[in-house]
Amino acid sequence: MGSIDTSKDFDVFNGFYNTINGKLTTTEKTRHGINPATGKPNPEVPVSTPQDVDDAVAAAKEAFKSWSKTSWAERKKAVLAYANAIEKYTQDFGKLLTQEQGKPVSNESSWKGSF
């Protein structure tokens, strides 16, 4: 597992990584699904190891120490900023889900409501 350069622009369709302890990380192995509409492979995604999971859990436990002391107003601010960042890419995420599941794009706007 290694960390990567985060200065690049975000691209929903390329560069899938794990985020562990606030850092984007790679894995030794990757896999891909198949676009059911075209039969073409989707982008590679990481295959996490038990060690990756243990590292993520340890990082989450450590982060909880400060997060649990964060005021409700600051938590709200952080969660809303996250939601706004996700919303910025709504159309891209809809296209990605269509690519993964084969649903028509017109049906895919419903995923947004699940957040």
N, C-alpha and C positions, 0 to 999 in steps of 0.2 A: 504494500500500500504506500502511495506517495501523494504529496499535496501538489496542486497545480496552480498555474498563474490565473488569478481571478480578475485581472485588469481588462480582459476581453469582454465585449458585449455579450449579453445573454442570448442564446439561441435555443429555442424550445426543441428544435429538431436535431440538434447535434450536441455532443459533449455531455453525456449523462455521467454523473458522479455521485458518490456518497458524500454527505456532509457530516463530518465527525469533528467535534470540538471546534466548530466554526470554520473548518477548512474543507475545501473540496478535495476529495481523495479518489485515487484510482484503485483498481483491483487487478490482480494477476489474470483473472479470467473474466470474460464477458460473454454475453449471449444476445440473441436478437429474436424478435417475433417476426411473423410474416403478415404483411398487409393482405387481408382476406380478399380485397377487391382486385388487387393486381398480382398477387403471388410473389411480390418483391419483398426482400428483407427490410425490416425496419432498422433504425440505428442500433448500434451495440449499446448494451447497458451493463453495469457492473454486476458480477456475481459475488456477493459478500460471503466471507468466511465466518466461522464462529468467532474468530479473533476480532474481525471488524465489528461484529455485533457487541462483543464484550467491550471493545474500545468506545463504541457509541453509548452504551449503557453507563460506563464509567464517566464519560464526559457529561452525560445528562445528569447524573447524580451530583457531580461537582457543580454544574451550572445551576441546579435547583437550589443550592445553598444561597446564592445571591438573588435568584429569581424569587424565592419565597419571601425575601425581605423587601422586594420591590413593591412600591405602592400600587394600589388599584389603578390610579390615574396613569401611571407610567406603563403598567401592563396593557391597559387599554390602548394607549398610544402605540405601543409596539405591535400589538395584534392588528390594529387598524392599518398601520404602515405595511405589514405583511399582506393583508387583504388587498390593499391598493396596488401593491407590486404584482400580485397574482392577477388582479383585474386588468392590469395593463396588457397582459398577454392572453386575454380571454379567447380571442379568435384563434390564436396560435394553438392554445391548449385544446380547443374544440377540434381543430384540424388534426392534431396529434391523436386524440382519442378516436377520431374517425379512421385514421390510418391504422390504429391498433385493432379496432373492433369491427370496422366495416360499416358502421352506421352512417346514414346520410348526414352531411354537414348540417342540414336544416334541423335535425333532431338533436344535435350535439350542444346547442346552447343551454340545454337543461342541466348539464353537469355543473354549471356555475352555481346553481342554487344549492348544491350539496355542501358548500362551504358554510 
